[in-house]
Amino acid sequence: MRYTASDTDPNLTTLLDAAQREPIFIERDRQEVAVLVSARDYDRLSGKAASAFKDFCDAVADRAAARGLTEQKLEELLN
């Protein structure tokens, strides 16, 4: 489900601001039922950030290979 902040309760703005700093635990009947986290934290927790980083590394490797960088040349450069 997706909402914009303007579609919801005005008090949500305060929670959204706080979620940028730390997770917000939401309780119902003294039980934690949900957690509000920033989009950045969600990406990190869901693996999206790791996947995006891997895609970036793969693209860099492809460009390097296209320019003639091999494992051997890389090892020579690093030694």
Secondary structure, 3 states (H helix, E strand, C coil): CCCCHHHCCCCHHHHHHHHCCCCEEEEECCEEEEEECCHHHHHHHHCHHHHHHHHHHHHHHHHHHHCCCCHHHHHHHHC
